């Protein structure tokens, strides 16, 4: 597959870190509001999310530090790791692709889908595209891969040379659009693009069309065993008011326009699907370490799906080892923790993992996500020896520098997860948890351990199956289990 263009972030001047630290989260505002004060509208409510379990067959496990894990049908805490895939017409997935992902040990796919393909003409749904998406879910059903359907947009839609909303759902009021070929993200700040978001959020007919789209999607795909849930809107944006900086505009848009949209779309999905998870995204400002201002929503099965990109690296630089990861981790957890939501990083990755700084960034991001997330999907499922966002080299292995993303991990933990860490330099891996009834499953890839690793365990018994690249742990419920793998 071809090397992908880098997704550079806008080179805008933001407020200083000290000023950003003063921006409260919506969850914090609700928590500190006087008793009886109204901190929500519509479906939004001050009460946190689903807590220990949701309705339907899926539930959650919450750790003492507030992390929430989605459980499988055996009640085990799932850790989800995998790819983003199929953004482009030329690289739509086949059943063989899903089998390849599973063979690599990945149990998660964030499948990129787009409104422009589902409904190219207003009210006229493309059955061939629905059939394609169903074929991917059918393959994922067979392979045991969990799928998040990501309703993707970049720069609103194809009217602006991007992807997302169809032409008929794009209204610019004749405002100008001048393409920036050097930095596509700057196109978000064009008046025509921002006005299109305003019409989507405000116009009754476009609201209804977007809601009906989700009814059609959830009604068609909601019965698949592999369907984890729906990411309602990729990287939402909006129109700035006169004199607003990015921080102020993002806070206003998240707490009003985007939250209102999520209220409507949650209702639409729930009209036909009560079982699947629904995932919400903040604006991309979260990548600067700015907490989200999304409201709290009254639904028992909502997850948080932010993205984890470094601006300087996106623009072609080599990571300098600055405080990016630390600042992001500090900002990202408050909202899902306050609302009892699982946090799955919907996108992350670097455009060139082969440089020393960027390889270090990949290792640092994987280590950070071990601490604050219950899953992630790397951008992007493709192969290349020429760099770009392709996570794999031309042979289908980890691109140089991306090896930590292809390492061992606990795919399903029976009990309450504790700590997990892969030492990228040595290859040593450690996981700890408090055991429940059932087996814990660890993926132990041959690409990381050419010879069977040395296994040390306390609190349980481990059985390693080299052929299946899997280690299973049994333990007495309530036992404190610690497992370490070392290269021989």
C-alpha positions in Angstrom: 0.0 0.0 0.0 1.2 3.5 -0.6 2.8 5.7 2.0 0.2 7.9 3.6 0.4 11.7 3.7 1.1 12.9 7.2 -1.8 14.4 9.1 -0.1 17.6 10.3 -1.8 19.6 13.0 -2.4 23.3 12.7 0.6 25.5 13.6 -1.4 27.8 15.8 -0.2 29.7 18.8 -1.9 28.4 21.9 -2.1 29.7 25.4 0.7 28.8 27.8 0.6 25.6 29.8 -0.1 27.6 32.9 -3.1 29.2 31.3 -4.3 25.9 29.9 -4.2 24.4 33.4 -6.9 26.9 34.5 -9.4 25.4 32.0 -11.7 23.1 34.1 -13.2 20.0 32.7 -17.0 19.8 32.4 -16.9 16.8 34.8 -15.1 18.9 37.3 -17.5 21.8 36.9 -20.4 19.4 37.5 -18.7 17.9 40.6 -18.1 21.3 42.2 -21.5 22.8 41.3 -23.7 23.7 44.3 -26.3 21.1 45.3 -29.3 21.2 43.1 -27.6 23.3 40.4 -28.3 22.4 36.8 -25.1 21.4 35.0 -26.7 19.6 32.0 -29.4 19.7 29.3 -31.3 17.1 27.3 -30.0 13.6 27.9 -27.0 15.1 29.7 -26.9 14.5 33.5 -24.6 15.1 36.4 -24.8 11.4 37.5 -21.6 9.5 36.4 -21.8 6.7 33.8 -22.4 3.0 34.1 -20.1 2.1 36.9 -19.6 -1.6 37.5 -21.9 -2.9 34.8 -24.0 -1.9 31.8 -27.2 -3.2 30.5 -27.2 -6.1 28.1 -24.5 -8.8 27.9 -21.5 -6.5 28.1 -20.3 -5.0 31.4 -17.2 -3.4 32.9 -14.6 -3.9 35.6 -13.2 -0.8 37.4 -9.8 -0.8 39.0 -9.0 0.9 42.3 -7.4 3.8 40.4 -10.6 4.4 38.4 -9.8 2.8 35.1 -12.7 1.1 33.4 -12.4 -2.0 31.3 -15.0 -3.5 29.1 -15.5 -7.2 29.8 -16.1 -10.2 27.5 -18.9 -12.7 27.9 -16.8 -14.6 30.5 -16.5 -11.4 32.6 -12.8 -10.9 31.8 -11.4 -7.4 31.5 -10.6 -6.8 27.8 -7.5 -5.0 26.6 -8.1 -3.9 23.1 -5.2 -3.4 20.7 -5.3 -3.1 16.9 -5.4 -0.9 13.9 -7.3 1.9 12.2 -8.1 0.8 8.6 -10.0 1.3 5.4 -10.2 5.1 5.1 -9.6 5.0 1.4 -11.5 3.4 -1.4 -8.4 1.7 -2.7 -7.6 -0.1 0.6 -10.9 -1.4 1.8 -10.6 -4.5 3.9 -11.0 -8.2 2.9 -11.6 -11.2 5.1 -7.9 -12.0 4.6 -6.9 -8.7 6.2 -9.0 -9.5 9.3 -7.4 -12.9 9.5 -3.9 -11.3 9.3 -4.7 -8.9 12.1 -5.8 -11.8 14.3 -2.7 -13.8 13.4 -0.6 -10.8 14.6 -2.4 -11.1 18.0 -4.5 -7.9 17.6 -8.0 -8.2 18.9 -9.4 -4.8 17.8 -10.2 -2.9 14.6 -11.3 0.7 14.4 -13.0 0.5 11.0 -13.2 3.8 9.2 -16.5 4.4 7.6 -17.9 7.6 6.0 -21.3 9.2 5.5 -20.4 10.1 1.9 -20.3 6.3 1.1 -23.3 5.3 3.1 -25.6 8.0 1.7 -24.1 9.5 -1.5 -27.5 11.0 -2.4 -29.9 12.3 0.2 -32.2 9.5 1.3 -30.5 7.0 -1.1 -28.4 4.5 0.9 -25.7 2.6 -1.0 -26.4 -1.1 -0.3 -23.1 -2.1 -1.8 -21.2 -0.1 0.9 -23.4 -1.5 3.7 -22.7 -5.0 2.3 -18.9 -4.3 2.4 -19.0 -3.2 6.0 -21.1 -6.3 6.8 -18.4 -8.5 5.1 -15.8 -7.0 7.4 -17.9 -7.6 10.5 -18.6 -11.2 9.3 -14.9 -11.8 9.1 -14.3 -10.2 12.5 -17.1 -12.5 13.9 -15.1 -15.5 12.7 -11.7 -14.2 13.9 -12.7 -12.9 17.3 -11.7 -9.3 16.5 -13.7 -6.5 18.2 -14.8 -3.7 15.9 -15.5 -0.1 16.5 -17.3 1.6 13.6 -15.7 5.1 13.3 -17.9 7.6 11.4 -14.9 9.4 10.0 -14.5 13.0 8.7 -11.5 15.1 7.9 -12.1 18.8 7.0 -15.8 18.1 6.9 -16.1 16.3 3.6 -15.2 15.8 -0.1 -16.4 19.3 -1.1 -13.1 20.4 0.5 -11.0 17.7 -1.0 -11.3 15.6 2.2 -13.8 13.0 3.4 -16.8 12.7 5.6 -20.2 14.4 5.0 -21.6 14.1 1.4 -21.8 17.1 -0.9 -25.5 17.4 -0.4 -25.0 17.8 3.4 -22.4 20.6 2.9 -23.6 24.2 3.2 -21.1 27.0 3.0 -23.3 30.2 2.5 -20.9 31.1 -0.2 -18.0 31.7 2.2 -14.5 31.3 0.9 -12.3 28.1 0.9 -8.7 28.3 -0.1 -6.9 25.0 0.1 -3.6 24.8 2.0 -1.7 22.0 0.2 1.2 22.1 2.6 -0.9 21.5 5.7 -4.3 19.9 5.3 -5.3 20.5 8.9 -5.2 24.3 8.3 -8.2 23.9 6.1 -10.3 23.5 9.2 -9.9 27.2 9.7 -11.3 28.2 6.4 -14.6 30.1 6.7 -16.5 27.7 4.4 -15.5 24.6 6.3 -16.4 26.1 9.7 -19.7 27.3 8.5 -20.5 23.7 7.2 -20.1 22.4 10.8 -22.5 25.1 12.0 -25.1 24.1 9.6 -24.7 20.4 10.5 -25.2 21.3 14.2 -28.0 23.8 13.7 -30.1 22.9 10.6 -33.1 20.7 11.5 -33.0 18.7 8.2 -29.3 17.9 8.5 -29.7 16.9 12.1 -32.5 14.6 11.1 -30.4 13.1 8.2 -27.4 12.5 10.5 -29.6 10.8 13.1 -31.3 8.7 10.5 -27.9 7.6 9.2 -27.0 6.3 12.6 -30.4 4.5 12.9 -29.7 2.8 9.6 -26.1 1.8 10.6 -27.0 0.6 14.1 -30.0 -1.3 12.8 -28.0 -3.1 10.1 -24.9 -4.0 12.1 -25.9 -4.1 15.8 -26.4 -7.8 15.9 -22.8 -8.8 15.1 -20.9 -10.5 17.9 -17.7 -8.6 16.8 -19.3 -5.2 17.0 -17.9 -3.4 20.1 -19.7 -0.2 19.3 -19.8 3.1 17.4 -17.5 6.1 17.4 -20.1 8.8 16.6 -17.9 11.5 15.0 -14.2 11.6 14.2 -12.3 14.6 15.4 -15.3 17.0 15.8 -14.7 20.7 15.1 -16.8 23.9 14.7 -17.0 27.5 13.9 -15.1 30.1 15.9 -16.7 33.3 17.1 -15.1 36.7 16.6 -12.0 37.1 18.7 -11.9 33.5 20.1 -8.7 31.7 20.5 -8.5 27.9 19.9 -8.8 27.0 23.6 -11.9 29.2 24.2 -13.6 28.1 21.0 -12.9 24.4 21.6 -14.4 24.6 25.2 -17.5 26.4 23.9 -18.1 24.1 21.0 -17.5 20.9 23.0 -19.8 21.9 25.8 -22.6 23.1 23.5 -22.7 22.1 19.8 -20.8 18.8 20.0 -22.5 17.7 23.2 -25.9 18.6 21.8 -25.0 16.5 18.7 -24.0 13.6 20.8 -27.3 13.8 22.7 -29.2 13.4 19.4 -27.0 10.6 18.0 -27.1 8.6 21.3 -30.8 8.7 21.1 -30.7 7.7 17.4 -28.5 4.6 18.1 -30.4 3.6 21.2 -33.7 3.6 19.3 -32.5 0.4 17.6 -29.5 -0.9 19.6 -29.3 -1.1 23.4 -26.4 -3.5 23.5 -23.4 -1.9 21.7 -21.0 0.7 23.2 -21.1 4.3 22.0 -17.8 6.2 21.9 -17.4 10.0 22.2 -14.4 12.1 21.0 -13.3 15.6 22.1 -11.8 18.0 19.7 -8.1 17.5 18.7 -7.1 20.1 21.3 -6.8 17.3 23.8 -3.4 16.5 22.1 -2.1 19.7 23.6 -3.0 18.5 27.1 -6.2 20.5 27.3 -9.0 18.7 29.2 -12.2 18.2 27.3 -15.3 20.3 28.1 -17.8 17.7 26.9 -20.8 17.3 29.1 -21.8 14.2 31.1 -24.3 11.9 29.3 -27.0 9.7 30.8 -26.3 6.4 29.1 -24.8 3.3 30.7 -22.6 2.2 27.9 -20.5 5.2 26.8 -16.8 5.2 26.2 -14.2 7.9 25.6 -12.1 7.7 22.5 -9.6 10.6 22.2 -6.6 10.7 19.9 -2.9 10.9 20.9 -0.8 12.8 18.3 2.2 15.0 18.8 2.0 18.2 16.6 5.7 18.6 16.0 6.1 15.0 15.0 3.1 15.2 12.7 4.7 18.1 10.9 7.8 16.0 10.2 9.9 16.5 13.2 11.7 13.9 15.4 10.4 13.8 19.0 12.7 15.8 21.3 11.7 14.0 24.5 9.7 16.9 25.8 6.7 16.8 28.2 4.1 15.9 25.6 3.3 12.4 26.9 3.3 13.5 30.6 1.0 16.5 29.8 -1.4 14.4 27.7 -1.6 11.7 30.3 -2.3 14.2 33.0 -5.2 15.8 31.0 -6.8 12.8 29.5 -8.1 10.7 32.4 -10.2 13.2 34.4 -13.3 13.1 32.1 -13.6 9.3 31.7 -12.7 8.6 35.4 -15.4 11.1 36.6 -18.0 9.5 34.4 -17.1 5.8 34.8 -16.2 5.4 31.1 -13.7 3.1 29.5 -11.0 5.0 27.7 -9.8 3.6 24.3 -7.3 5.7 22.3 -9.0 5.8 18.9 -5.9 7.0 17.0 -2.2 7.4 17.7 1.0 6.8 15.8 3.9 8.6 14.1 4.5 9.4 10.4 8.1 8.0 10.6 8.9 5.6 13.4 12.4 5.0 12.1 14.0 8.1 13.6 15.5 7.8 17.1 13.2 10.3 18.7 10.0 9.0 17.1 10.9 5.4 18.1 11.3 6.7 21.6 7.9 8.4 21.4 6.2 5.1 20.3 7.7 3.3 23.3 6.7 6.2 25.6 3.1 6.2 24.2 2.7 2.5 24.6 3.9 2.7 28.2 1.6 5.6 28.9 -1.4 3.9 27.5 -0.6 0.8 29.6 -1.3 3.1 32.6 -4.4 5.1 31.5 -6.2 3.3 28.7 -8.0 0.0 28.3 -7.2 -0.1 24.6 -5.9 1.6 21.5 -5.8 1.4 17.7 -2.7 2.6 15.8 -2.9 4.7 12.6 -2.7 2.9 10.1 -3.2 -0.6 8.7 -0.8 -0.6 5.7 2.6 -1.8 4.7 5.6 0.3 3.5 9.3 0.4 3.7 9.2 4.1 3.0 7.9 5.5 6.2 4.6 7.3 6.5 1.9 6.2 8.9 2.0 2.6 7.8 2.4 0.6 11.0 3.9 -2.3 9.2 7.0 -2.7 7.0 6.6 -4.1 3.5 6.8 -7.7 4.8 3.9 -7.2 7.2 5.9 -7.0 10.4 6.3 -4.0 12.7 7.8 -1.0 11.0 11.2 -0.2 12.6 10.5 1.7 15.8 6.9 0.4 16.1 8.0 -2.9 17.8 6.5 -1.9 21.2 3.1 -1.8 19.6 3.5 -5.4 18.5 4.7 -6.7 21.8 3.0 -8.9 24.4 -0.1 -7.8 26.3 -2.9 -9.2 28.4 -5.8 -9.6 26.0 -8.3 -10.8 28.7 -7.8 -10.6 32.4 -9.9 -12.7 34.8 -10.3 -10.4 37.8 -9.3 -6.8 38.4 -6.3 -5.4 36.3 -3.4 -4.0 38.1 -0.2 -2.8 36.4 1.2 -3.8 33.0 4.5 -2.8 31.4 6.7 -3.8 28.5 10.3 -2.7 28.7 10.9 -1.7 25.1 14.7 -2.0 25.5 15.0 -5.4 27.2 11.8 -7.0 26.0 10.9 -7.9 29.6 7.1 -7.8 30.3 5.3 -7.7 33.6 1.6 -7.8 34.4 -0.2 -7.9 37.8 -3.9 -8.3 38.7 -6.2 -9.6 41.4 -7.5 -12.9 40.2 -11.1 -13.8 39.4 -12.7 -17.1 38.4 -11.4 -18.0 34.9 -8.3 -17.9 32.8 -6.3 -14.9 32.0 -4.9 -14.8 28.4 -1.6 -13.2 27.5 -0.5 -12.7 23.9 3.2 -13.7 23.6 4.3 -13.1 20.0 7.2 -15.0 18.4 8.3 -11.7 16.8 9.2 -10.5 20.3 10.4 -13.8 21.7 12.2 -16.0 19.1 12.8 -18.6 21.9 10.2 -19.4 24.6 10.5 -16.7 27.2 11.5 -17.3 30.8 8.3 -17.2 32.8 8.1 -16.2 36.5 4.8 -16.1 38.3 3.5 -15.6 41.8 -0.1 -16.3 42.9 -1.1 -18.5 40.1 0.0 -21.1 37.5 1.0 -20.3 33.9 0.8 -22.5 30.8 2.6 -21.4 27.6 1.5 -22.6 24.2 4.2 -21.6 21.7 2.1 -22.6 18.7 -0.8 -20.4 19.6 1.6 -17.7 21.0 -0.5 -17.6 24.1 0.1 -17.9 27.8 -2.9 -18.7 30.1 -2.9 -18.1 33.8 -5.2 -19.8 36.4 -5.3 -18.6 39.9 -7.5 -18.9 43.0 -10.0 -16.0 43.0 -8.8 -13.1 45.1 -5.1 -14.1 44.7 -2.6 -11.4 43.8 -1.0 -12.5 40.6 2.2 -11.2 39.1 3.7 -12.5 35.9 7.1 -11.7 34.3 8.4 -12.7 30.9 12.1 -12.4 30.1 14.0 -13.1 26.9 16.4 -16.1 27.2 
